[in-house]
Amino acid sequence: MSEYRIKPWEELTISDDYMFKLIMNIKPICLKLLQGILRMEIKDIHYLETEKSMDARYQGKGIRMDVYVRDDAATVYNIEMQVRMLEGTSLFKRTRYYQSMIDADLLAAGADYDDLNKTIIIFICPFDPFGEGRHIYTFENICVEDGTISLRDGTKKIILNANAFQQAENKELQGFLQYVKTGKATTDYTRRIDDMVRTIKVSEQMRTEYRILPAVIMDAIDEGVERGKSLGIVEGKALGLAEGEARSHQKALETAKKLLQFGLAREKIAQATGLTCEEVELL
């Protein structure tokens, strides 16, 4: 069976994907984080979609984004909490794939390339993916022969290393990275986040959503992996994920029916299960 373990609800912190998404769905908190990272004033942000799901064209790999917002200047941000260093260069190439999916989502068929928004992908890591001790790594496309020439493609990727939180000059960002790494709230901003985390943890509705869906999806994936073991590691994982996706949709429908019995809002159920609001409405 897979070694994946659903973390107990009581142990969740801001560095856990589920909690991070809930906290960043609070606009003032998300806005302040972006301002701290970019060190610039942002008047307002608009959530394009909470936990945005993008299905790849043809048979490609889809992605699910933690935070997907647009600011008042039309810049689009994708913020992700990455708690594990992936094998090889997978973490870095994930930013490349996310960028391609965002562009495909933003650029309607037949639209001009000039219509593409500026985009900034932000990965928050409680580890140093480059081992250079920096608290922030910012990447843009620059000419190799002349570093003063920018490609001007409107893309930027930022990777934060919470291990080096003490290096951050911005006190709010320093406090946030310290909170991610240690769980200690040392600023008004992080104390507010910590209060929200505590408030969420006493919500039976949130506890129910967290408990039901992850177990359903992981059970489907695990079963597929087990059935595929006889085909070998690569083929087994492929079968496991394929069957997991197919079965998880049916399981998601079953889960949504259960959540409706708890009286949860249909929008919340759609968010928790990955279904569309239309699918939930039809149940």
N, C-alpha and C positions, 0 to 999 in steps of 0.2 A: 504493500500500500504506500501511497505518497507520505512523505514526512511532514507535509503541510499540517499545521495545527492552528485551529481557530483560537486566537488569544482571548482569554476571559474578559468579559465586559468591564469588570472592575479594574483591570490592569491597563486599559487603553490610555494612551497619552497622545499628545499632539503629533508625535512622530509616526503614529499608526494611521494608515491610509484613510480608514473610515472616519476617525475623529478629525483628521486634518480637513477632510472635505466638508464636514459639518461646520467646523469653526470658520473656514474660509468662505462659507456661504453667508456669513455675516458681513455685510458690505463695509462698514467702517473698519473692521479688523483687516479685511483683505486689502482695502485701499491704503491703509497705513503701512502694511507690509510692502506693497509695491513702491510706495514713496520712499521707504527706508532703503530698499534694495537699489533703486534707480537714483536716489538722492535728488529728486526733483518733485515739484508740485504737480499733483494730478487732481483735477477738480472733481471728477466723478467717474465711476465705472458702471458698466451694464453687463449683467450676466447673460451671455449668449445662450448658455444652457448648463444647468447644474449636472455635473458628471457627464459631460458631453460624450456621446457614443458616435463613432464614425465607422461606418462599414466600408471596407475597401472594395474597390471595383473589381470585377471578375472574381477570382478566388483568393485574393490577397488577404493579409492579416488585418483585422480591424483593431481599433484602439479605443480605450475609454479614458477620458481625461478627468483629472481631479477638479481643476478649476479652469474655466474658459471664459474670459471676460474681455470687454472692449472699453477703452477709456474715451474721454470726451474729444480726444484728438484722433480717434478712429484707429489707434494702435491696439492690436489684439494680443492678449497675454494667455499663455498656458502655464499654470503653476503645478508642479508635481512634487510629491514627497517620495523620495527614493531611499528606502531604508536599507537596501542590500547592494553591495557591489556585485554586479553581474559578471559572469565569466568573460574573459577576453576583453573585447572592445564593445560588448553588447550595450552597455550603458550609454556610451557616446553615440553609437549608431542609432540608438533609440531616439535621440534628439533629431537626427536626420530624418527618420521615418515620420516622427510626429510633425516635423516641418512640412513634409510632402503631403500629409493628410490634411493639415490645416489649410494649406494652399488650395488643395482640391476642393475643400469645403467652402472656402471664401470666394473662389473664382467660379462663377456660374458659367455654364456652357455657352461659348460664343462671346464671352466678355473679354475686354481688352486687358492685357497684362498690367497696364498702368492702374487698373482698378484694385489690384492686390493691396491689402492693408499692410502696414508695417507690423511685424510680428516679433514677439520676444518670448522665448521658451525658457522657463526657469525650473531647474531641478534643485531641490533642497535635500542635502545628504547629511546624515549624522556621522559621516566619515569623509576622509580626504581621497577622492578618486584619482588624484594625480600625484599625491605624495609630496607636494611642494610646499605645504604648510600655509597656503593662502586661504583666506576665508571666503574669497570670491574669485571665480575664474570667468572672464567675459570673452566671448568669441564672436568675431565678425569676419566677413569675407574680405581679405586684404590681398593686394597684388604681391606675389612673392618677390618679384624683381624690384618693386618700389613700394615700400610699406606706407607711403603717404597717399597711395591711390586705393580708394575703397571701391568695391564692386557696386555699391549703392543699390543692393537688391532688397533693402528694407528688412533684413532678418538679423536677429541677434539671439545668442544662446548664453545663458548665465547658469553656472553651477556653483552653489553655495556649499561650503564645508563647515558644518557646525562645530567640528573639532577645534577650529581656530577662531572661535567667537571673540576672543579677546583682541584680535587684530582689527575688528570692525570699528571704524572711526565714528560711524553713526550709532549713537547710544541705543536707539530703538532697535536697529538691526542687531546690534551686539546682544541686547537683552533677549531678542527673539531666538537667535541662534543658541544662546546659552540655555534658554528654556527647552529648545528642541533636544539639545545634548544632555542636559542634566535634570530637566524637570523643575528647576528652580526659577520662580517668577521674581525678578529683581527690579522690574520697572512697572510703571502704571499700566503700560500696554500689555505686558505679559501677565500681570495680575488680573487684568480684565479677561484675557484669554483663559487663564487658569480658572477663574470663576465660572466662565462659560462651560469649560470642560466638566467641572463639578456639577453644574446645573444639568447638563446633558446626561450625565451618568445616573441621575436620579429619575430620569424620564423613562417610564415603563414602555412608552411607545417606541422610543429609540432603541431601548434594550431588545424589544421584540423584533424590530426590523433587523437589527444586527445578528440576533441569534438564529433566525430562520433562514435568511437568504444565503449567507456564506456556506452553511452546512449543506444546503441543498445543492449548490453549484459544485462544491468540492466533492460531494458524494458521487455526482455524475461523472466528474473528471476521473476520480480515483477508480471507479468501476471500469471505465473505458481503458485506462492504463493497465489494469490487471488483465483484462481480456486480450490486450494487445501484446503482452509480454512474450508470448511464444513467437512473435514476429521479429523480436530483437529490440534493442533499446530505442533506436531512432523510429522504427516503424511503430513500435508500441506507444511511444509518446504521441506520435502523429494520430494514431487511432484514438488514443485516449482523449486528446484535445478535440478531435473531430466529433467523437461521440458525446463528449462532454458538452460541447456547444449545442449539438442537436437536442440532446436530452434536457439540457439546462433550460432551454426555451419552454419545453413542456412543463418542467418543474417550476419554472418561473410563473407560469400561468396558474399552476396549482397553489403556489405560495401566495400569489396575488389574491386568490379566492379566500385563503385563510386570513390574510391581512384585512380583507374587507370585513370579515366577521369581527375584527377588533375595532371597527369603526374608523380606520385610518383614512385620511384624505386620499383621493384617487391620484392626485399629483405626487404625493409622497410615496404611494405604492409603486407608481411608475418609476420613480427615481430609485427606489430600493431594489426593484426587481430587474430593471433594465428594459422593461416593456414600454411601449408607447402609451400615451394617455388614451388613445383610441382603443387599443387592445384591452386596457383595464376597463374602459367604459362598457365594452361588449360582454364582460363577465357577468 
